[in-house]
Amino acid sequence: MTSSRDERTPLEGADKEFLDRLAEAYTPEPMTAGRRAAFDEAIRARLVGPQRRPLLIPAIGAAAAAGLLWLVFSQSIGPMPQLAEEESAAVTASSWEDEIFLSSDLGVSEDRAEIGALPDDYLAIAGVFLGG
């Protein structure tokens, strides 16, 4: 059984010299015992990380409590109040702009008869679109 290292071709000449110089340039200096211990401690501290406080449980509890309060208060208020009768009639009644621009049941002659009720700006726009 052969490993992948056995299948590689050995380096020769300039390639080997280049890799030797590269290894020499990037090999770190040996550490003293104290420096090695400090390095190991810094690595261990980064891997362990800061102790996390369980903030997720109180946050979920607060969100659940807020949702429950909202549900209770929205049910105690009751359904949304209905509009007064005159307000609903005003909302459902079409304005004259809707009747002119959105109605398809009016003929051209009826549209032209109502053009006199339009403000000057609308008359100018109607003149462009209706050619009048």
C-alpha positions as CSV (number, residue, x, y, z in Angstrom):
1,M,0.0,0.0,0.0
2,T,1.5,3.4,-1.0
3,S,0.7,6.7,0.5
4,S,0.2,10.0,-1.4
5,R,3.7,11.1,-0.4
6,D,5.3,8.2,-2.2
7,E,3.6,9.2,-5.5
8,R,5.0,12.7,-5.6
9,T,8.1,13.3,-7.6
10,P,11.1,14.5,-5.6
11,L,12.2,18.1,-6.1
12,E,15.5,18.7,-7.7
13,G,17.8,21.7,-8.3
14,A,16.2,25.2,-8.3
15,D,12.9,24.0,-6.9
16,K,14.5,22.5,-3.9
17,E,16.7,25.5,-3.3
18,F,13.6,27.8,-3.5
19,L,11.6,25.8,-1.0
20,D,14.6,25.7,1.4
21,R,14.9,29.5,1.2
22,L,11.1,29.9,1.7
23,A,11.1,27.6,4.7
24,E,14.1,29.4,6.2
25,A,12.5,32.8,5.7
26,Y,9.2,31.9,7.3
27,T,10.2,29.6,10.1
28,P,9.5,31.4,13.4
29,E,12.2,31.9,16.0
30,P,12.2,29.4,18.8
31,M,10.1,30.5,21.8
32,T,11.4,30.6,25.4
33,A,9.5,28.6,28.0
34,G,7.7,31.6,29.4
35,R,6.8,33.0,26.0
36,R,5.5,29.5,25.0
37,A,3.3,29.3,28.1
38,A,1.9,32.8,27.5
39,F,1.2,31.9,23.9
40,D,-0.6,28.6,24.9
41,E,-2.7,30.5,27.5
42,A,-3.7,33.2,24.9
43,I,-4.7,30.4,22.5
44,R,-6.7,28.6,25.2
45,A,-8.5,31.8,26.2
46,R,-9.5,32.5,22.5
47,L,-10.7,29.0,22.1
48,V,-12.8,28.9,25.2
49,G,-14.1,32.5,24.7
50,P,-15.9,34.6,27.2
51,Q,-18.5,33.0,29.4
52,R,-21.9,33.7,28.0
53,R,-24.8,34.5,30.2
54,P,-28.0,32.8,29.2
55,L,-29.8,35.9,27.8
56,L,-31.9,33.9,25.4
57,I,-34.3,32.5,28.1
58,P,-35.2,36.0,29.6
59,A,-35.6,37.4,26.1
60,I,-38.0,34.7,25.1
61,G,-39.9,35.0,28.3
62,A,-40.3,38.8,27.9
63,A,-41.5,38.4,24.3
64,A,-44.0,35.8,25.4
65,A,-45.3,38.0,28.2
66,A,-45.6,41.0,25.8
67,G,-47.5,38.8,23.3
68,L,-49.8,37.6,26.0
69,L,-50.5,41.1,27.3
70,W,-51.2,42.3,23.8
71,L,-53.6,39.4,23.2
72,V,-55.5,40.0,26.5
73,F,-55.8,43.7,25.9
74,S,-56.8,43.4,22.2
75,Q,-59.6,41.0,23.2
76,S,-60.8,43.2,26.0
77,I,-61.1,46.2,23.8
78,G,-63.4,44.3,21.4
79,P,-63.6,44.6,17.6
80,M,-62.6,47.7,15.9
81,P,-65.3,50.4,16.0
82,Q,-67.3,50.8,12.8
83,L,-67.4,54.0,10.9
84,A,-70.3,56.3,11.5
85,E,-73.0,56.0,8.8
86,E,-72.3,59.4,7.2
87,E,-68.6,58.7,7.2
88,S,-69.1,55.3,5.4
89,A,-71.4,56.9,2.9
90,A,-68.8,59.6,2.2
91,V,-66.2,56.9,1.7
92,T,-68.3,54.7,-0.5
93,A,-69.6,57.5,-2.6
94,S,-67.6,58.2,-5.7
95,S,-66.1,61.6,-6.2
96,W,-66.6,63.4,-9.4
97,E,-63.0,62.7,-10.4
98,D,-63.7,58.9,-10.1
99,E,-66.8,59.3,-12.1
100,I,-65.1,61.2,-14.9
101,F,-61.8,59.3,-15.2
102,L,-62.8,55.8,-14.1
103,S,-66.4,55.3,-15.4
104,S,-66.9,53.4,-18.6
105,D,-70.6,53.7,-18.8
106,L,-70.6,57.4,-19.7
107,G,-70.6,58.3,-23.4
108,V,-68.4,60.9,-24.9
109,S,-71.2,63.5,-24.9
110,E,-71.8,63.0,-21.2
111,D,-68.1,63.3,-20.5
112,R,-67.9,66.6,-22.4
113,A,-70.9,67.9,-20.6
114,E,-69.2,67.4,-17.2
115,I,-66.0,69.0,-18.3
116,G,-67.3,72.4,-17.4
117,A,-67.2,71.4,-13.7
118,L,-63.5,70.7,-13.8
119,P,-60.9,73.0,-12.4
120,D,-58.6,74.8,-14.9
121,D,-55.7,72.3,-14.4
122,Y,-58.0,69.4,-15.2
123,L,-59.4,71.2,-18.2
124,A,-55.9,71.5,-19.6
125,I,-55.3,67.8,-19.1
126,A,-58.6,66.8,-20.5
127,G,-57.9,69.1,-23.5
128,V,-54.8,67.2,-24.2
129,F,-56.3,63.7,-23.9
130,L,-59.8,64.4,-25.3
131,G,-58.6,66.8,-28.0
132,G,-60.9,69.5,-26.9
